[in-house]
Amino acid sequence: MSPSFPRPVHARNLIDGAWTDSAKSTESLNPATGAVLGTFADGGADEARAAIDAARRAFRAGDWARDRDLRATALFELADRMTERREELIELLSLENGKILPEATLEIDLTISKIRYYGALALTDSGRAAEVKPGLYSMTLRQPAGVAGVIAPWNSPMILSVRSFAPALAAGCTVAMKLPGQTGLTNGLLYEILRSTRSLPAGVVNTFTESGSAGARLLVADPGVDVISYTGSTGVGRSIMSDASRHLKGVSLELGGKTPMIVFDDADLDAAVPVLTAAITTFTGQFCMTGSRILVQRGIADELRTRLSAALESVRVGPGTDPASQMGPLIDKANAERVDRIVADAGAYASILVRGGVVTEGPLAAGAFYRPSLVETDDVQLPIVQQEVFGPVATFEVFDDEADAIARANATDYGLAASVWTRDVDRPLRVGRELEAGTVWANTWAVIVDQMEEGGFKQSGVGRLNGVRGLEEFQETKHIVHPAPRAA
């Protein structure tokens, strides 16, 4: 499918309201075909330094930090500009990231709504005031933390970047942001939209694309950045937290996950099986909330094993821009081969129900295509249970009762999300209270709303995104004490 819009041949970075290039130019590839889509300015430490300095100047010199009307106006206009270029964003995201069109559409539409939510939240405030003693008045105020460093991943670059920088802007922060090289052209289109937002002052958002990590490391280590918001792997998250501690800067980290999908004997399998299949294959399993562990009660294990295996085997793999595709490619061939090795290794200690694997024949062989896999085991300590795969692979684990299900679900270091399937109206709350997870869904999966916080327990992160707490991650609380004047 050819793009229906004039795609940029070369995407540049946006710093202090102006286009900047980099010494290095890198090709962007279509993961479905391996074809070159264009090139992008591949930044690093120099771009990060310029972004930090511009954001610091804008924070100190302008009205942004104190003018909530300006912030709301800019965010609302940004949402309008993004809406105008919605179709371009969807198509380019599908081409460059590999998402099928419905998934790319979902990402862009959720991104626009999130910007509007934080535009509205910019106009709200909260605090306390009291006469704590006769004639002694005390109040708390929220104020922006300063410069926010944002580092977002390639698997959902639009919504995961906006999920961090929109609340940062609403709070009154300025932003220095690194976006990933795998989506360099999509990033460039976002930069165009930011630059076209006339009510957004120059220097308030400064953003560069980087295929390496030197620029991202500078954002974390530099004292000119006051707070870091990172979405990505747990290993990198630990390093960020350690490096940021040198300056005691705030960090918000949403990291890896191993989402258990817990299916009880009384579940409606007609409703569950399509969602379980989607939980494994959405975004080609490249999602921190991928339903990568199917926990099923013994009484229905045989039926669900058969039905889920058949569903996964029938998933139609193809280019993201093909309307007939049900699952697109992984981000690149190296990742397809990595996932395949994990499943091949699991064959030595587990039962392979659906082998799936890399597509090596036919027209799809040129791309990074991988058919979904399902692996059965009863040992929760095995690597495929404990480690995040980041691909369309799930384990199938049988449990006996609620206590067994809860113990198994909590057996990994991760705690981002979980799902409970049952017709018992009390069970989701009863089991959900015991699950070590930041989000628990009842008879559904991956329902996320702007107004409610999300984040991880254990090694799945610190802090929260979305909701009011998402904005507060970018604020400081100031206590002001004011004695009343003495009577004359």
Secondary structure, DSSP 8 states (H G I E B T S, - for coil): ---SS---SEE-EEETTEEE--SEEEEEE-TTT--EEEEEEE--HHHHHHHHHHHHHHHHHSSTTT-HHHHHHHHHHHHHHHHHTHHHHHHHHHHHH---HHHHHHHHHHHHHHHHHHHHHTT-----EEEEETTEEEEEEEEE-SEEEEE--SSSHHHHHHHHHHHHHHHT-EEEEEEEGGGHHHHHHHHHHHHH-TTS-TTSEEEEEESSSHHHHHHHH-TT--EEEEES-HHHHHHHHHHHGGGT-EEEEE-----EEEE-TTS-HHHHHHHHHHHHHGGGG-STT---EEEEEGGGHHHHHHHHHHHHHT--B--TT-TT-SB---S-HHHHHHHHHHHHHHTTTSEEEE--EE--SSGGGGTT-EE-EEEE-S-TTSHHHHS---SSEEEEEEE-SHHHHHHHHT-SSEESEEEEE-S-SSHHHHHHHHS--SEEEES------TTS-B--EETTEES-BSHHHHHHTTEEEEEEEEE-----
